[in-house]
Amino acid sequence: MKFITTGKSLKELLKEFGTGSSGFYPQDWYKTELFFEKKPEAGEWNIDFNLKLKKLTYKEQLKKLPKGYTPIHPSVIVEIVLTHYKNTGIRLLKNFYSR
């Protein structure tokens, strides 16, 4: 599926969507991670939601990715999932956790 994202950081998305049923889960562990304030590239993303690497740790997933492939920044997935829910009421990746 193709999506357009703004390039906002997780910190900015948390401020926009908040916590609770329409936003982030109420937890703080990610706020100390380096990726929390990092901004990904804005633009069009083609995302495969088939969850081929589920039930693997992040390090295990990296070993299975093609050489030279860079994983998508978590804020891209968060923006897509939360914006899609806000616009349609349909949850993508329901009961699925990333990183």
Secondary structure, DSSP 8 states (H G I E B T S, - for coil): -EEEE----HHHHHHHH-BSTTSB-S--GGGGSGGGS-----EEEE---S-TTTTS-HHHHHHHS-TT-----HHHHHHHHHHHHHHHS--TTTT----
